[in-house]
């Protein structure tokens, strides 16, 4: 029976040497490392005790052999094997034995330090006590250093310990034996299954799911990022750096830091792929970047190099800080000033794709482009455009650009899509009866309403401060400046017999300043409303009632009737904001 894999045996030393030589591609050393140090400690402890620690799954490289790949940064050859399963384990082993920095999930670079207590054969993550104790060999990475003299390391350890207390001959022998035993982990045996180069990426993903006990799934973004590590190392690092910078402000230079999104590398990759290839399904792009002809199935180094050049150009535009922040200004124009109120990152990222296509490929004027993308993103959020089958929907949208030749055509195509998505019955039926009839606190319709209040420069309910100011990101306190308040208080409705779902309908919420929320507490609307209305003139109240979608004499309405009426009025407020966006384009 023919199999699509073969079993190969390694020891720890040969694994590490193969990574050093570049025979085995290890992309994880350049991407956020998710294992905790305690898990790495337990891995070495299990190996030391002689326990099995699992196998590796490699995939033989399908490329024609070359002297080196694109951007392999000094590796002596293009990897023969790409790791599919066991990446965190292999990264742990490589990081510790080679004292290699890893990148944490917050993108900080650190070394994994594991200490060893030879007399007790105990591994620890160093803490204040163990760092002071001469009983611990502080960092086992020193033992695995290829240039280390184990005899000198052991003698130095024993000498320092003898300065703290006396050691018996038996203890000295134990220390010497156990440090040697630790060093001998270089001979620890591993098994690997090497998948044949002829199988497809879909088959690799299927194999992974079938044999992985944790039920994890691989996706095409993982495969493409692996390819980038192998053939365009600098490009992978550029994405990592961009995403890392988005999380931390920098006063010395312009960076990707913002209040809307902290992107992941795979997300920025999707944007670059959308711009460079007008594709949303990454499986096609993966095949292209492998140098595969989709018709014949044959591989070509020349084809691969050409496609990587196209990806490089697209990624450069995607990671351009000016492009990124100009796009985010468009999102601000759409009323979305806080990442908390972005219901779908797919909507955001795919909108960035269209922004870049408009700017880079059709040279749409920036002023017009920002207004167009603001309306586009507002539509995407309101209609949940990319929340179900996002790749399929995006493929369809991108396909509509095939006959676009200039900036006018581009604007027309996007406007046609928007008009098709938001028809007149959307405002009168779909939005109030579907989008707003929910108790979900993360409803896209609710977030669109908040955005609408920003666009309309509305003030908070019974407040002289604008919603935009109250929602301002970057201000931190124990209480949020603006809170959602139950217009019909929960306790009041509970006494009326309404269940939690009914009490928490989003049509029962309004944005108020937090001190007002506390004051209102459990009071019935007929009690608290007149007290707050006294603060404002009739003209001010008229505007406020429109912004916050309050029917006349709402305080005394039947609760169910109030919900129906307010949903219609919220839809009208969102439409007013949408119409304002339309006027800008």
Order of alpha helices (4+ residues) and beta strands (2+ residues): beta-alpha-beta-alpha-beta-beta-alpha-beta-beta-beta-beta-alpha-alpha-alpha-alpha-beta-alpha-alpha-alpha-alpha-alpha-alpha-alpha-alpha-alpha-alpha-alpha-alpha-alpha-beta-alpha-alpha-beta-alpha-alpha-alpha-alpha
